[in-house]
């Protein structure tokens, strides 16, 4: 894995987020702290900044689409956590006594920031990926006659959720997923070939061949399962690229991505089976998935990634493990992040 990078330095990346400012997102602009304030619905202290060139002040919430949305940090965090426990927007609105449109607006703001954060951190630090599994989950859009598929890419060793794509079960959607994964991992120049396993869907084979054209340092295995009356009958292994010697150990399977599919179905209300709570708008589905991606990769420790301490305590009540998130195992962060970190972290993008 990559060695852990230095902690993210927020002070060195401050910029003016006001679009009307002539120095909008300029990193050469001098930004200084300029007092604090609290809002009527939130007693948490918020930081104010001064734009040296623009001669104006702005709040730390200006670094996200939550600025001016009349909510507290606590409410924003509650919306994210409840959404990651599988509650729909209407259920969250009922719990927090808010309008469903307000909840959807907050989710949209957090989703955009989570998407931007994930792209920036993955593209700025080239990921070292050794074993990828890909799979797709079915759901519905608007009604049960319109199937919507979620394509997911998953890094096995670090349990890192690489990316997802929503669309039809076609080569186009699979190609979009593989293309984005390739952007994250960069050029395939490694001592060991990249291992890829999927199910029998032919779209993955076509997508890998088109995206990785000219690259030979990856091997590909398809797991073909046959079911009769919903019961698994046979499991066959088809080595599309490479041989059995390339897939040593516990790599000749799709078990990890299938277990992750269960996690997604528990955490995303639109993916739950035998329910009327399917998605009515694709944008809401995307928002929920990005919020869950940040929570899964950067905030929640994964039990299989924990490491024993060098000198564990003798008492049964002393700490014996170091818990890690998938992002920590991937080498992207040094500690578990928080929701407020996502809300106020300045990320500069080209307008």
Steps between C-alpha positions, in 0.01 A plus 500: 500500500596864473682648793275723705505860375546801722184621672280723290605860567187713486682823575721474191206440266272785602344697216202728443185296420287801398432483126451877469850564637767581236736268691258207503692176578834675456763329713720813487239702688581578865233345726509560876279403793265780601304405810225250568122500518202279590159469336154502654445129443854386580716577801812358336763766434565562130815656361498821295772586246612820333574515128801727468459588132120500487466706820214296643431232760359150455410202717661158505168355382561683172720208398194280447151529354365504857568873532176687564289183525379590854614182671737420783806278482317258727204480263723455196682218677175337611372502141818329381502238776132416465542468125790259556280289727260441211233763565337675206478878470132497605581293810787734594272800456244339732766429766652849490165678452614661177359536151613217266617763251730645766649156567551445127677837473737416786572157354575658162749740658682226693498272195668757276772561758553125555529443125749785463703390802524138383606598148760751616663275760506195267636694203760694698647183656528218246343193654698177529243237411576128477162324494169640373158339500205646311132416515158655439187530714148537366244752612207694353450856381151657527321165458574129499491482123811717474810321633799706616840338558779610733846397379759491781881474504662367819867465603532179700817542708400834654120451468500836318185591306653639181201635313151430367288569193123503458339395174383210291668160509702570186859542383462880515447503877776244560740706287426813702581312821824349368611833350463678833686222682782527247522876570545423868769234463693672219715309256537128553871474574552255782702194592182295549209506255172656604250228590139554392209267573134545401194293424419369152364833366671552163493879541795485742717313250426754226555793735836371625623432147400847378621701801828316553592489132874456462545384861581137565573507872156398625334160531128436489288220645125448459301304757210331320220385730203290393178506701192282473187629674709760690737231629870499417585188302848546352786750513748513212814708459576651160850648468444764232849646533773324693516156654418336831855571620423874486217461752661346806356481847147620562468695176300265278162634611269800520423447869625840618291708260194281568539559873534870430177483297325382816643799686367735232154346508491550876621861483314630193121497519464499120682165479293313757305204365122457494421860584302788355779740597678479164653813352275750324783727381846394389668808653378399847645153449836649404498732802436212739777289350761777524413565865535128572830485311652770722365335814626155402845600369606788722298501822416149622773253606484158337542210740700285256756782463588536868861437605624372838700739712871428537470495880137425587379561850490219750157589632194390303377860503812649340523574131633211291424608142560792268185552297527619141264624231536384137655839417760449774580154365532646151741767633279801424443619858663447837185504711127457470338817367187670631191641334590855598841455336315433175266798546770763550806362316605739219537323166591714202371398157522668162169678432 
